[in-house]
């Protein structure tokens, strides 16, 4: 028996009646929700996404175009990695926090480095004064890395490292530390953020100009593919753009456009796309708009698969995969009524899980105040564990697939993303677009609009611009502080390292690195690894490259 066809005229009549009634209700509302990009529709129906290409665009989990996930079993087959971001003070203190997290069910480590380390300065550099350990752990040499991971089985725990401009040096320290412990590099798993382009766009933790910095990134691609095959040599990061004020669409488009630029630069350098593309990974911010964030992640997978197959001719299925880590939105957390941040983080974490993330960090309720306390970190980790083991959302693969709203929003994200790609290509690619300030201006305009919405109460932030009862109550959260003793311990290790190392070996390794950098032909990773083995410091290596490449100074945007 053949099913009767759907009677669309009846559906259209019902939709027209609904819209009329809904419009009357909206007129009575005094406030309404919008996003800073496009308004969310009041109702989504099959007409929003049922088109001829519908099944081709949706597909099945683990199959082209990977809208529903890169693995057929989703989180039912393997839960996401609960990877809590941590780092403060000296290596001893952060090592203790790592062990605390592992003891409480953390499945992977994620290292935050302090500001001097992120800018390639040793702790005793005058430029580092006052910044030791306040936003991450200080690492100035291999000696610090040895203490940081003391007692942690590097071949059993995956490690993510949030480091960008000095990424090659810090990664080399991790590799040499493993080597000294007898752990082969092909047994190491983890990720180096290593995304320098988003620094020029949003976070501004750059050292060298964009083009030599991009060469360093490509060098890590080649070195990792040959020597550290299980390591993700880059995590292409939209997180920092979103924190700077980008919309969900801008975060998606500029992140994937950065990815396109890295792939193009590697191909131009002579690498085969399928040699390095399977180890590319991404990093997204998960903000408050629940449905929009899920759609963003689903669109990312579909867009990246299409780009890799059609633009770069990738043949390996793994080269088509958009695998990503997510972190809940730090910018959405507030000092006012900090316990509300637990609720915000829970909503965001659930969106990341339903969007199919491979790993997840959940922010702590006190991060708008100070470094997270142990109690706040434990609550943030427990949030993930409750979602994983109590909510039931991991029992089905892509449970929101086929939702009218989700599919319509995913299609909208995809279309908007390709529109941005067209504009970036017209500017000559992402490097040229960054040099001309295009993504920077787009994000600045969005950040301004977003703040205007808060200031005018068009966008309600609970406890901040409305529902502020209780804001005068004292904050009963322990505040973590960095002590002078902690800094002195770090400085003494640095002095001892310089005093006890083989000075001739360190000088010779640094000279070879400088010669290779000036020649501009060789992959610099082997030279950096040799310098690290000789206990050359981070500052020595970065200052040497400053002398070769110069330092980047951002031009004024008009």
Helices and strands as residue ranges (DSSP letters): H 8-28, G 46-48, H 54-58, H 74-77, E 81-86, H 91-103, E 108-112, H 115-118, G 126-128, H 142-148, E 158-162, H 167-180, G 185-187, E 190-192, H 197-198, I 199-203, H 210-227, E 231-232, E 234-237, H 239-243, H 248-268, H 273-276, G 277-279, E 280-286, H 290-306, I 307-311, H 317-320, E 324-328, G 330-332, H 340-354, E 359-361, H 374-389, G 393-395, H 404-426, H 430-435, H 438-455, H 484-500, H 503-519, H 525-533, H 538-549
